């Protein structure tokens, strides 16, 4: 019998996935466990494997298309099985050698891009259309069920440029030649880089970023870490672990910073789940430490290390990457002093952490003394958060770093 390959739900919050690349092609012989297609969500890149031995008879969605959970992707059948596709009807007629027929709805048939008064387009396509001034009614959708997707907007705008009157042809030719000669090598974007690029563009296009910075004297935080590690030899507490706890504690006191925006509503989360950016060879992932405000240093340290190890082994589940309410990105190990992090939507803020540097400072007695200083950069979504509130959070985190005992007040 023919086996349907459908879009899996890789996490509790996943509603759709994007086809990155078909690893197998129509007509290929596949074995159970063979990777058929690479898919991505806004959180993770994964591969769908064949559940049976057979032939990949039919592929219904192409690279770059968005497909809802349980949407039909392909049909795998026995080698001697005959699959009849009726392209004039929204049915798939599958018949094996026993003459048993199976009819299922064909999810990828072309449909009108407009249903009633609503234009069928992905959220990213709609946002991109607004940004680029594109008219969605003039664009033909190539996505799932005729939906307009990102590549349709880009293709439409590129065609507009091609059809516009050109300037000096000779000059354009010289520039193109120069550009070609200077290009030494190139390589295609990986699935992970595509997902990262998509999410970063979406964040910068939709969230008005404001970044504020401060500098904290972290001598007391360093002393806290040293004391903890001396007492608990099995656990090596990192600066990121400490920052997760201190940030989560501050968010408990300022809940409006632990928020997301959903259309015309602000969602105030009752859970404080801190995402920790982990750098990989091919990009960046953000696994989530759940209920960080309720955990001690030891539990947080274990969570962070376990999640980072899974990330490097490509073993993170969709749920371990979902549900974050605030993100921390620490580039201190790379000798970065300060940077402006990009918000991890739908969260409303992200904390960027720089390296620790010894500097001379003036203390409360007007004396010049050495101190270990760290720059903190807080980027926030100005649709949700105002500067004064963000400054309160940053001041509170700084206070905890300079005097950890404040967390118990």
C-alpha positions in Angstrom: 0.0 0.0 0.0 1.1 3.5 -0.7 2.5 5.5 2.3 1.8 9.2 2.7 4.7 11.3 3.9 3.3 14.3 5.8 4.7 17.4 7.5 5.4 16.3 11.1 4.8 18.4 14.2 8.3 18.9 15.6 7.2 21.0 18.5 4.1 21.9 20.5 3.9 25.4 18.9 4.8 24.3 15.3 2.0 25.0 12.8 3.9 24.8 9.5 7.3 23.9 8.1 9.3 25.0 5.0 10.7 22.6 2.5 14.4 23.3 2.3 15.6 20.5 -0.1 14.4 17.2 -1.4 17.2 14.7 -0.8 15.5 12.0 -2.8 13.9 12.6 -6.2 10.8 11.1 -7.8 11.5 7.6 -8.9 14.3 7.0 -6.4 14.4 3.7 -4.6 14.4 4.3 -0.8 15.0 2.2 2.2 13.2 2.6 5.6 15.2 5.2 7.5 16.5 7.0 4.4 16.3 10.8 4.6 13.8 12.0 2.1 13.6 15.8 2.6 15.1 18.5 4.7 12.6 20.8 6.4 12.9 23.9 8.6 10.7 25.8 11.1 11.4 29.0 12.8 13.3 27.0 15.4 14.9 24.0 14.0 16.2 22.2 10.8 15.4 18.5 10.5 15.1 15.7 8.0 12.1 13.5 7.4 12.9 9.8 6.9 11.0 7.2 5.0 8.9 4.9 7.1 9.0 2.0 4.5 11.1 0.5 1.7 9.9 1.3 -1.8 9.9 4.0 -4.5 9.3 7.7 -4.1 6.4 7.8 -6.5 5.3 11.4 -6.2 6.5 14.7 -4.6 3.7 17.3 -4.1 5.6 20.3 -2.7 8.8 21.9 -4.0 11.8 23.5 -2.3 11.0 26.8 -0.6 7.3 26.0 -0.1 5.5 26.3 3.3 3.4 23.4 4.4 1.1 23.1 7.4 1.5 20.3 9.9 0.1 17.1 8.5 0.1 18.5 5.0 0.9 15.9 2.3 4.5 16.0 1.1 5.0 12.9 -1.0 3.9 9.3 -1.6 6.2 6.3 -1.1 4.9 2.9 -2.5 6.1 -0.6 -3.2 8.4 -1.1 -6.2 5.7 -3.0 -8.1 2.8 -0.7 -7.0 1.0 1.4 -9.5 0.2 5.0 -8.5 -2.3 6.9 -10.6 -2.5 10.6 -10.1 -5.7 12.4 -11.3 -4.5 15.9 -11.9 -8.0 17.2 -12.7 -9.5 16.1 -9.4 -8.5 16.9 -5.8 -7.9 13.2 -5.2 -5.0 10.8 -5.3 -6.0 7.4 -6.6 -3.6 4.7 -5.4 -4.1 1.1 -6.4 -1.9 -1.8 -5.5 -1.8 -5.2 -7.2 -4.7 -6.4 -5.1 -7.0 -3.8 -6.7 -7.6 -2.0 -3.4 -8.1 1.7 -4.0 -7.3 4.5 -1.6 -8.5 8.1 -2.2 -7.0 11.0 -0.3 -7.3 14.7 -0.8 -4.4 16.2 -2.8 -3.1 19.0 -0.7 -0.9 20.7 -3.3 -3.4 21.3 -6.2 -3.4 24.9 -7.5 -6.0 27.0 -5.9 -7.1 30.6 -6.1 -4.8 32.8 -4.2 -7.8 34.8 -3.0 -10.4 33.2 -0.7 -13.3 35.6 -0.3 -11.7 39.0 0.5 -8.5 37.4 2.0 -5.4 37.1 0.0 -3.6 33.8 0.6 -0.1 34.7 1.5 2.4 33.6 4.2 2.9 36.1 7.1 6.5 36.8 5.9 5.3 37.4 2.4 2.7 39.9 3.6 5.3 41.8 5.6 7.8 41.8 2.8 5.1 43.0 0.4 4.4 46.0 2.7 8.1 46.7 3.0 8.8 46.6 -0.8 5.5 48.2 -1.8 4.4 45.1 -3.8 0.8 44.5 -4.8 -0.2 41.0 -3.7 -3.2 40.9 -6.0 -0.7 41.1 -9.0 1.4 38.2 -7.8 0.9 34.5 -8.5 1.5 32.3 -5.6 3.6 29.2 -6.0 3.4 28.0 -2.4 1.2 25.4 -0.7 -2.3 25.5 -2.2 -1.4 28.5 -4.3 -0.4 30.6 -1.4 2.0 33.6 -2.1 5.3 33.0 -0.3 8.5 35.0 0.1 10.2 33.9 -3.1 7.1 35.0 -5.1 7.5 38.6 -3.8 11.3 38.5 -4.6 10.7 37.1 -8.1 8.0 39.7 -8.8 10.2 42.6 -7.7 13.2 41.3 -9.7 11.0 41.0 -12.8 9.9 44.6 -12.3 13.5 45.7 -12.2 14.4 43.7 -15.4 11.5 45.4 -17.3 12.5 48.9 -16.2 14.5 51.0 -18.8 18.2 50.4 -18.3 20.9 53.1 -18.1 24.2 53.1 -20.0 24.5 49.5 -21.3 28.3 49.7 -21.8 28.8 50.9 -18.2 26.5 48.2 -16.8 28.4 45.6 -18.8 31.8 46.8 -17.4 30.4 46.8 -13.9 29.0 43.3 -14.3 32.3 42.0 -15.7 34.3 43.6 -12.9 32.0 42.0 -10.3 32.4 38.6 -11.9 36.1 38.9 -12.0 36.4 39.8 -8.4 34.2 36.9 -7.2 36.7 34.1 -6.2 34.3 31.5 -4.9 30.8 30.9 -3.6 28.8 28.2 -1.8 25.0 27.8 -1.4 23.3 28.8 1.8 22.7 25.9 4.2 19.3 25.1 5.6 20.3 26.6 8.9 21.6 29.8 7.4 18.4 30.2 5.4 16.3 29.8 8.6 18.6 32.3 10.5 18.4 34.8 7.6 14.6 34.5 7.4 14.2 35.1 11.1 16.7 38.0 11.3 15.1 39.8 8.3 11.6 39.3 9.9 12.8 40.7 13.2 14.5 43.8 11.7 11.6 44.5 9.4 8.9 44.2 12.0 10.3 45.1 15.4 11.6 48.6 15.9 14.8 47.9 17.7 16.2 50.2 20.3 19.5 49.2 22.1 20.6 50.6 25.4 23.9 49.8 27.1 25.5 50.0 30.5 28.8 48.8 32.1 28.9 46.8 35.3 31.7 46.1 37.8 31.6 42.3 38.0 34.2 41.7 40.7 31.6 40.4 43.1 30.1 38.2 40.4 33.6 36.7 39.7 34.0 36.1 43.4 30.6 34.4 43.6 31.6 32.1 40.7 34.9 31.2 42.3 33.4 30.4 45.6 30.6 28.3 44.1 33.0 26.3 42.0 35.4 25.7 44.9 32.4 24.3 46.9 30.9 22.3 44.1 33.7 20.5 42.4 31.4 18.5 40.0 29.7 21.6 38.6 31.7 24.4 36.9 29.4 27.4 37.0 29.9 29.7 33.9 29.3 33.4 33.6 26.4 32.7 31.3 24.8 30.5 34.0 25.0 33.3 36.5 23.5 35.8 33.9 20.6 33.4 33.2 19.7 33.3 36.9 20.1 37.1 37.5 18.2 38.0 34.3 15.3 35.6 35.2 15.2 37.1 38.7 15.0 40.6 37.3 12.3 39.6 34.9 10.2 38.3 37.8 10.2 41.8 39.3 9.6 43.5 35.9 7.1 41.2 34.2 6.3 43.7 31.3 9.8 42.9 30.0 8.9 39.2 29.8 6.4 39.7 27.0 5.6 39.1 23.4 3.4 40.9 20.8 0.7 39.0 19.0 -1.1 41.0 16.4 -2.8 43.8 18.5 -2.2 42.2 21.9 0.7 42.1 24.3 1.2 38.7 25.9 2.6 38.8 29.4 4.1 35.4 30.1 3.6 33.7 33.4 6.7 31.5 32.8 10.3 32.9 32.6 12.0 30.8 30.0 15.5 32.1 29.0 16.9 31.2 25.6 20.7 30.9 25.5 22.3 31.5 22.1 24.7 28.6 21.2 27.2 29.1 18.3 27.6 26.1 16.0 29.9 25.6 13.0 27.0 26.3 10.6 25.1 28.9 12.5 23.3 29.7 15.7 20.6 28.0 17.8 18.8 29.1 20.9 17.8 26.3 23.3 15.6 27.3 26.2 16.1 27.0 30.0 12.6 26.7 31.4 11.5 28.3 34.7 14.9 29.8 35.1 13.7 32.1 37.9 12.7 29.1 40.0 16.0 27.2 39.6 19.2 27.5 41.4 22.7 28.0 39.9 23.4 24.2 39.9 20.2 23.3 38.0 20.6 26.1 35.5 24.3 25.2 34.9 23.2 21.6 34.2 20.5 22.7 31.8 22.7 25.0 29.9 25.5 22.4 29.5 23.1 19.6 28.5 21.3 21.9 25.9 24.6 23.1 24.5 25.9 19.5 24.1 22.7 18.5 22.4 23.0 21.5 20.1 26.5 20.6 19.0 25.4 17.0 18.4 22.3 18.2 16.4 20.1 16.3 18.9 17.9 19.2 20.1 14.1 18.6 19.9 11.7 21.2 18.7 10.3 21.6 22.2 13.8 22.4 23.6 14.0 25.3 21.1 10.4 26.6 21.7 8.7 28.6 24.3 11.5 31.2 25.1 10.4 34.5 26.6 13.8 36.3 26.7 17.2 35.6 25.2 20.8 36.0 26.3 23.7 36.1 23.8 27.1 36.1 25.4 30.1 36.9 23.1 32.6 37.5 25.9 34.6 34.4 24.9 35.2 36.0 21.5 36.8 39.1 23.0 33.8 41.2 21.9 33.4 44.4 24.0 29.8 45.2 23.0 27.3 44.6 20.2 23.7 45.2 19.3 21.9 41.9 19.4 18.8 41.2 17.2 15.6 40.4 19.0 14.5 36.7 18.8 10.9 37.2 17.8 8.2 36.8 19.2 10.1 37.8 22.3 10.3 41.5 23.0 14.0 41.8 24.3 17.4 40.2 24.2 20.5 40.8 26.3 23.9 41.0 24.7 26.9 40.3 26.9 30.5 41.4 26.2 33.8 40.3 27.6 35.2 41.1 31.1 38.0 43.7 30.9 40.2 45.1 33.7 39.9 48.9 33.8 40.7 51.8 36.2 37.5 53.2 37.7 36.8 55.9 40.3 35.2 54.4 43.5 32.9 56.0 46.0 35.9 57.6 47.8 37.1 59.3 44.6 40.0 56.8 44.4 41.2 55.3 41.1 41.1 51.5 41.5 41.2 48.5 39.1 37.9 46.8 38.4 36.6 44.0 36.2 34.1 45.6 33.9 31.5 44.1 31.6 29.3 45.8 28.9 25.6 44.8 28.8 23.6 45.7 25.7 19.8 45.3 25.9 17.8 45.4 22.6 14.1 45.8 22.9 11.0 46.0 20.7 9.7 49.6 21.1 6.2 48.5 20.1 6.0 46.6 23.4 8.5 48.2 25.7 9.5 51.8 26.4 13.0 53.0 27.1 12.4 53.7 30.8 11.1 50.2 31.5 14.0 48.6 29.6 16.4 50.8 31.5 14.9 49.6 34.8 15.6 46.0 33.8 19.2 46.7 32.7 19.8 48.6 35.9 18.5 45.7 38.0 20.7 43.1 36.2 23.7 45.4 36.7 22.8 45.7 40.4 22.8 41.9 40.8 26.1 41.6 39.0 27.7 44.2 41.2 26.1 42.9 44.4 24.7 39.4 44.1 23.1 39.6 47.5 20.5 42.0 46.1 18.8 39.0 44.4 17.6 37.8 47.9 16.1 41.1 48.8 
